[in-house]
Amino acid sequence: MPEAAPAEAPVRIDRDLCIGAGQCIAYAPQTFVHDDETTAVLREPPHDAEADVAAAVEACPMGALTLRSSVPTE
């Protein structure tokens, strides 16, 4: 599963699932942006409130975003 975020980022992005709907950008524009392939990537550094980032994750129609706090560690 390709990932577009460094390990310490607040969100994991599955680029295979992302369809570029832009909901993440609508909810957290200082955290997400589209790349040249219209796929979500994180801004460096992300600047939105945690609640806005969580709303962006919830709004993703493809489930391509996962909060790091809910990702199991290996």
Rosetta blueprint (number, residue, H / E / L):
1 M L
2 P L
3 E E
4 A L
5 A L
6 P L
7 A L
8 E L
9 A L
10 P L
11 V E
12 R E
13 I E
14 D E
15 R L
16 D L
17 L L
18 C L
19 I L
20 G L
21 A L
22 G L
23 Q H
24 C H
25 I H
26 A H
27 Y H
28 A L
29 P L
30 Q L
31 T L
32 F E
33 V E
34 H E
35 D L
36 D L
37 E L
38 T L
39 T L
40 A E
41 V E
42 L E
43 R L
44 E L
45 P L
46 P L
47 H L
48 D L
49 A L
50 E H
51 A H
52 D H
53 V H
54 A H
55 A H
56 A H
57 V H
58 E H
59 A H
60 C L
61 P L
62 M L
63 G L
64 A L
65 L E
66 T E
67 L E
68 R H
69 S H
70 S H
71 V L
72 P L
73 T L
74 E L
